[in-house]
Amino acid sequence: MKFNSKTQYEKMLKTSIPKLITSLAVPTVISQLITTAYNTADTYFVAQIGTSATAAVGVVFSLMSIIQAVGFGLGMGANSLISLNLGAKKNEKANKYGSSALFAAILFGFILIAVDLPTLKGLMRFLGATQTILPYACKYGKYILIGAPIMCSEFVLNCILRSEGEAFLAMWGLCTGGILNIILDPLFISSFQMGIEGAAIATLISQTISFFILASFFLRKKSIVLIKIPSISRHPADYLLIVKRGFPTICRQLLGSLSSALLNVQAAVYGDAAVAAVTIANKIYMFVRNIIIGIGQGFQPVAGYNYGAKNRARVREAFLFVCKAGTVICTALAVLLSMNAPAVIAWFIKNDKEVIRIGTRALYFACGVMPFMAYSTYVNQMYQCLGFSKQATFLASCRQGICFIPLILILPALFHLNGIILSQPISDFLTFVISVPFQITFYHRHLKNQSSELLSEKASP
């Protein structure tokens, strides 16, 4: 039975903010944690093969970031437009944006296969693979490329469900695939003796299962938004609008891919142990970051619905709530991880003391800036979900682009290996500093008056 859009509308506009965001954030956080868990599982089980294989996972992560960039970019673009249109009670327009985003994701996935699969070795070298890492990276990357259409589509379907406030359904798809990946990794890698290819195949199978579970909710009309072939837009302007709204995510993910490649290239100067250590430390850092992003994904549909319904007071209240909750969580996890940093790194790779030494130092630096993570993330997400694409794109570009790229090119020359592992933490802190005036400006121009008044869609801070 299809969900009642009127009931959902009332829920999004009248439920108390803490209760509403918590109900939406818990499933998205669980989804993020499971996703992180199976990415971490790949690193953990592949680490048993050797240091070069572990480093290969970090190299291929750059490729996965490109796939995620487009999938989540199209999904978040549709997410913003869907939640605003559902808030304004324009359900047919919401159907159009959801159907069109899915079509674009499938098309991009097949284009990526056609372009990159024939030149896989060159692509892996470009992403930072050394001669010893290259064979592992190619074996792993091949299956990730083959799964590109499925992965892109899965991200879009997940975002659509979250945009209408059905975070619980979105969770089921991702979590089932994630748990399956954790089970299949040791089976394919060790029991079937497939090595790093086994890890890639396990990921591909798991992502495919996730896609079909998410698609089943739409086929069985368990969603408010309907995915229909007749709803797919034939107008380029609609796709441009989806891309425009999702461009901050696309930019953030593509810069993430570029920054990961630059990090690998710089770390490779110090050997495979440095690449492996940076890969492991980044996986742990992303574990915390994904929790924060998951909370923000619970916040975004609330902000979008209420913005579309012209209720600025609830948008303000929602933002304050997630900032407080996220900062408390970041601080607690920073303390916990810093107290146990060597043991956490050693959990991944017990027999390489150099990887543990470098990884521990990298994790200490990451923990130092972790308490600032939530605020800058939610400022960016607020701009994006409410349609302020230019400002959101700039903020999204800071962490792994505008701030990070100069740092990763300059600091290693000054501080050698320490410069490499300091680049991301310093970039994160600078992103926090830059976000402060953006948030203040937004409040004064758009959210200062707490009464429910008309918000101009064309306004810019």
C-alpha positions in Angstrom: 0.0 0.0 0.0 1.3 3.4 -1.0 2.2 5.8 1.8 -0.3 8.7 2.4 1.4 11.9 1.3 -0.9 14.0 3.4 0.0 12.2 6.6 3.7 12.5 5.7 3.2 16.2 5.1 1.6 16.7 8.5 4.4 14.7 10.1 7.2 16.7 8.6 5.6 20.1 9.5 4.2 19.4 12.9 6.2 16.8 14.8 8.6 18.3 17.3 12.0 18.9 15.7 14.1 16.7 18.1 11.8 13.8 17.7 11.4 14.2 13.9 15.1 14.6 13.2 16.0 11.7 15.5 13.5 9.4 13.8 14.9 10.3 10.4 18.5 10.4 11.5 18.7 7.1 13.3 18.0 5.0 10.1 20.4 7.2 8.0 23.1 7.0 10.6 22.7 3.2 10.7 22.9 3.1 6.9 26.0 5.2 7.0 27.6 3.0 9.7 26.8 -0.2 7.8 28.2 1.3 4.6 31.3 2.4 6.4 31.5 -1.1 8.0 31.6 -2.9 4.8 34.1 -0.4 3.3 36.2 -1.0 6.4 35.7 -4.7 6.2 37.2 -4.6 2.7 40.2 -2.8 4.1 40.5 -5.2 7.1 40.2 -8.5 5.1 42.4 -7.2 2.3 45.0 -6.1 4.8 45.5 -9.8 5.6 46.8 -10.2 2.0 49.5 -7.6 2.4 50.5 -3.9 2.6 50.4 -3.3 -1.2 46.9 -4.9 -1.4 45.7 -2.6 1.5 47.1 0.4 -0.4 45.3 -0.7 -3.5 41.9 -0.3 -1.7 42.9 3.3 -1.0 43.8 3.9 -4.7 40.5 2.4 -5.9 38.6 4.5 -3.3 39.3 7.4 -5.6 37.4 5.7 -8.4 34.6 4.8 -6.1 34.4 8.5 -5.1 33.8 9.4 -8.8 30.9 6.9 -9.0 29.6 8.2 -5.7 30.0 11.8 -6.9 27.6 11.3 -9.7 25.2 8.9 -8.0 24.9 11.0 -4.8 25.1 14.3 -6.8 22.1 13.3 -8.9 20.4 11.9 -5.9 20.9 14.9 -3.7 19.8 17.2 -6.6 16.6 15.2 -6.8 16.4 15.1 -3.0 16.4 18.9 -2.7 13.8 19.3 -5.5 11.6 16.5 -4.3 11.4 17.6 -0.7 10.7 21.2 -1.7 7.9 20.2 -4.1 6.4 17.7 -1.7 6.4 20.5 0.9 4.6 22.7 -1.7 2.2 19.8 -2.5 3.5 19.4 -6.1 3.8 15.6 -6.2 3.9 15.2 -10.0 6.9 17.5 -10.2 8.5 15.4 -7.5 7.9 12.2 -9.6 9.5 13.9 -12.6 12.7 14.8 -10.8 13.0 11.3 -9.2 12.5 9.4 -12.4 14.8 11.7 -14.4 17.6 11.4 -11.8 17.4 7.6 -11.9 17.6 7.5 -15.7 20.6 9.9 -15.7 22.4 7.7 -13.1 22.0 4.5 -15.2 23.2 6.3 -18.3 26.3 7.7 -16.6 27.2 4.3 -15.2 27.4 2.7 -18.6 29.3 5.6 -20.1 31.9 5.2 -17.3 32.3 1.5 -18.1 32.8 2.2 -21.8 35.4 5.0 -21.2 37.4 3.6 -18.3 37.4 -0.2 -18.5 39.6 -0.4 -21.7 42.2 2.0 -20.0 42.1 0.6 -16.5 45.9 0.4 -15.9 46.4 4.0 -16.9 43.5 5.1 -14.7 45.0 3.2 -11.7 48.4 4.8 -12.2 46.8 8.2 -12.5 45.0 7.6 -9.2 48.3 6.9 -7.4 49.1 3.2 -7.9 52.8 2.3 -7.7 54.3 -0.6 -9.6 53.7 -2.9 -6.7 50.2 -1.7 -6.0 49.1 -1.7 -9.6 48.2 -5.4 -10.1 46.0 -5.4 -6.9 44.4 -2.1 -7.9 43.5 -3.3 -11.4 41.9 -6.5 -10.0 39.9 -4.6 -7.5 39.0 -1.7 -9.7 37.7 -3.8 -12.6 34.7 -5.1 -10.7 34.0 -1.7 -9.2 33.8 -0.2 -12.7 31.4 -3.0 -13.9 29.1 -2.2 -11.0 29.0 1.6 -11.7 25.4 1.6 -13.2 24.1 -0.3 -10.2 26.0 1.8 -7.6 24.9 5.1 -9.2 21.3 4.0 -9.3 21.3 2.7 -5.8 22.5 6.1 -4.5 19.7 7.9 -6.3 17.0 5.6 -5.0 18.3 6.0 -1.5 18.3 9.8 -1.8 14.7 9.8 -3.2 13.4 7.8 -0.2 15.1 10.1 2.2 13.8 13.2 0.5 10.2 12.1 1.2 11.0 11.3 4.8 11.1 7.5 4.4 14.6 7.1 5.9 13.7 3.7 7.4 13.0 2.2 3.9 16.3 3.7 2.6 18.1 2.1 5.6 16.8 -1.4 4.7 18.4 -1.4 1.3 21.8 -0.2 2.3 22.0 -2.2 5.5 21.1 -5.5 3.9 23.8 -5.0 1.2 26.3 -3.9 3.8 25.8 -6.8 6.1 26.0 -9.2 3.2 29.3 -7.6 2.1 30.8 -8.2 5.5 29.7 -11.9 5.3 30.9 -12.4 1.8 34.3 -10.7 2.2 36.1 -13.5 4.1 34.2 -16.1 2.1 35.4 -14.9 -1.3 38.9 -13.7 -0.1 39.9 -16.7 2.0 37.5 -19.6 1.6 37.4 -19.3 -2.2 41.0 -18.1 -2.3 40.1 -15.2 -4.7 42.3 -12.6 -2.9 41.6 -9.0 -3.6 39.3 -9.9 -6.5 37.1 -11.7 -4.0 36.7 -8.5 -2.0 35.6 -6.6 -5.2 33.1 -9.3 -6.2 31.7 -9.3 -2.7 31.2 -5.5 -3.0 29.6 -5.8 -6.4 27.1 -8.5 -5.3 26.2 -6.6 -2.2 25.6 -3.4 -4.0 23.4 -5.2 -6.5 21.3 -6.7 -3.8 20.9 -3.3 -2.2 19.8 -1.8 -5.5 17.0 -4.5 -6.0 15.8 -4.0 -2.5 15.5 -0.3 -2.9 13.9 -0.6 -6.3 11.3 -3.0 -4.9 9.9 -0.3 -2.6 9.1 1.8 -5.7 7.8 -1.2 -7.7 5.5 -2.1 -4.8 4.4 1.5 -4.4 5.8 1.8 -0.9 7.0 5.3 -1.7 5.3 8.7 -2.1 7.4 9.5 -5.2 6.6 7.3 -8.2 9.3 6.2 -10.6 7.7 6.0 -14.0 9.1 5.9 -17.5 6.5 8.6 -18.7 7.7 10.8 -15.9 11.3 10.9 -17.3 11.9 14.4 -18.5 12.8 15.1 -22.1 13.9 18.6 -21.4 17.6 19.3 -20.8 16.7 22.2 -18.4 15.3 19.7 -15.9 18.5 17.7 -15.9 20.5 20.9 -15.6 18.4 21.9 -12.5 19.0 18.5 -10.9 22.7 18.8 -11.5 22.8 22.4 -10.3 21.1 21.4 -7.0 23.3 18.3 -6.7 26.5 20.1 -7.8 27.8 20.7 -4.3 27.7 16.9 -3.7 29.3 16.2 -7.1 32.0 18.8 -6.5 32.6 17.5 -3.0 32.9 13.9 -4.2 35.0 14.6 -7.3 37.4 16.7 -5.2 37.4 13.8 -2.7 38.6 11.6 -5.5 41.2 14.1 -6.6 42.4 14.7 -3.1 42.6 11.0 -2.4 44.7 10.5 -5.6 47.0 13.4 -4.6 47.3 12.0 -1.1 48.3 8.6 -2.5 50.8 10.1 -4.9 52.5 12.2 -2.1 52.4 9.3 0.4 53.9 6.9 -2.2 57.2 8.8 -2.0 57.5 7.3 1.5 56.6 3.7 0.4 53.6 1.4 0.4 53.5 1.5 4.2 52.7 5.3 4.1 49.9 4.8 1.6 48.4 1.9 3.6 48.7 3.9 6.9 47.0 7.0 5.3 44.3 4.7 3.8 43.5 3.1 7.2 43.5 6.4 9.1 41.1 7.9 6.5 38.8 5.0 6.8 38.5 5.5 10.6 38.0 9.3 10.1 35.3 8.6 7.5 33.6 6.4 10.0 33.0 9.4 12.2 32.3 11.7 9.3 29.6 9.3 8.0 27.8 9.4 11.3 27.7 13.2 11.1 26.6 13.1 7.4 23.9 10.6 8.4 22.5 13.0 11.0 22.6 15.7 8.4 20.6 13.5 6.0 17.9 13.3 8.7 18.0 17.1 8.9 17.8 17.9 5.2 14.3 16.6 4.4 13.0 18.4 7.5 14.6 21.6 6.3 13.4 21.1 2.7 9.8 20.3 3.6 9.5 23.3 6.0 11.3 25.6 3.6 8.9 24.6 0.8 5.9 25.2 3.3 7.4 28.6 4.1 8.1 27.9 7.8 11.5 29.4 8.5 11.3 29.0 12.3 11.4 25.2 12.1 14.4 25.4 9.6 16.3 27.4 12.2 15.3 25.1 15.0 16.3 22.0 13.0 19.8 23.5 12.2 20.5 24.4 15.8 19.5 20.9 17.0 21.7 19.0 14.6 24.7 21.3 15.3 24.5 20.7 19.0 24.0 16.9 18.7 26.7 16.5 16.0 29.3 18.5 17.9 28.7 16.4 21.1 29.1 13.2 19.2 32.2 14.3 17.3 33.9 15.4 20.6 33.1 12.2 22.4 34.4 10.1 19.5 37.6 12.2 19.1 38.4 11.6 22.8 37.7 7.8 22.5 39.7 7.3 19.3 42.7 9.4 20.5 42.9 7.4 23.7 43.0 4.1 21.7 44.7 5.2 18.4 47.5 2.6 18.2 45.2 -0.3 19.0 42.6 1.0 16.5 45.2 1.1 13.7 46.7 -2.2 14.7 43.3 -3.9 14.5 43.6 -3.5 10.7 47.2 -4.6 10.2 49.0 -6.2 13.2 52.3 -7.2 11.5 53.5 -4.0 10.0 54.9 -1.7 12.7 55.7 1.1 10.3 52.0 1.3 9.1 50.9 1.3 12.8 53.3 4.1 13.6 52.4 6.4 10.7 48.7 5.6 11.0 48.6 6.3 14.7 50.1 9.8 14.1 47.6 10.5 11.3 44.7 9.5 13.6 45.9 11.8 16.4 45.9 14.8 14.0 42.4 13.8 12.7 41.0 13.6 16.2 42.3 17.1 17.0 39.9 18.7 14.4 37.1 16.3 14.8 34.9 18.5 17.1 34.7 21.1 14.4 33.4 18.7 11.8 29.6 18.8 12.5 29.1 22.5 12.2 30.8 23.0 8.9 29.0 19.9 7.5 25.6 21.2 8.4 26.2 24.7 7.2 27.0 23.2 3.8 24.0 20.8 3.9 21.6 23.6 4.8 22.6 25.7 1.9 22.4 22.7 -0.5 19.0 21.3 0.6 17.4 24.8 0.5 18.6 25.5 -3.0 21.5 27.9 -2.6 23.7 26.0 -5.0 26.5 28.5 -5.5 27.2 29.0 -1.9 26.8 25.2 -1.2 29.2 24.4 -4.0 31.9 26.8 -2.6 31.6 25.3 0.9 31.7 21.8 -0.5 34.8 22.6 -2.4 36.7 23.9 0.6 37.5 20.7 2.6 39.1 18.7 -0.2 39.7 21.3 -2.8 40.2 25.0 -2.1 41.9 24.4 1.2 43.3 20.9 0.8 45.0 20.9 -2.6 47.4 23.8 -1.9 48.2 22.2 1.5 48.9 18.7 0.1 51.2 20.3 -2.5 53.0 22.7 -0.1 53.2 21.0 3.3 55.1 17.8 2.3 57.9 20.0 1.0 58.1 21.7 4.4 57.4 18.9 6.8 57.8 15.7 4.7 55.5 12.9 5.9 54.1 15.0 8.7 53.0 17.5 6.0 51.1 14.8 4.2 49.1 13.6 7.3 48.6 17.2 8.5 47.0 18.4 5.2 43.5 17.1 5.7 43.1 18.1 9.4 44.3 21.7 8.7 42.0 21.8 5.7 39.1 20.7 7.9 39.7 23.4 10.4 40.0 26.1 7.7 36.7 24.9 6.3 35.1 25.3 9.8 36.4 28.9 10.0 35.1 29.7 6.5 31.7 28.3 7.3 31.1 30.7 10.3 30.4 33.9 8.3 28.3 31.9 5.8 26.1 30.6 8.6 25.7 34.0 10.2 24.8 35.7 6.9 22.2 33.0 6.2 20.6 33.5 9.5 20.4 37.2 9.2 19.0 37.3 5.7 16.7 34.2 5.7 16.1 32.8 9.2 16.3 35.7 11.6 12.5 36.3 11.7 11.1 33.2 13.4 7.5 33.6 12.1 6.3 31.7 9.1 6.8 34.1 6.2 7.3 33.7 2.5 10.9 32.8 1.7 12.1 33.9 -1.7 13.5 31.0 -3.8 15.7 33.4 -5.7 17.3 34.9 -2.6 21.0 34.7 -2.2 23.1 35.4 0.9 
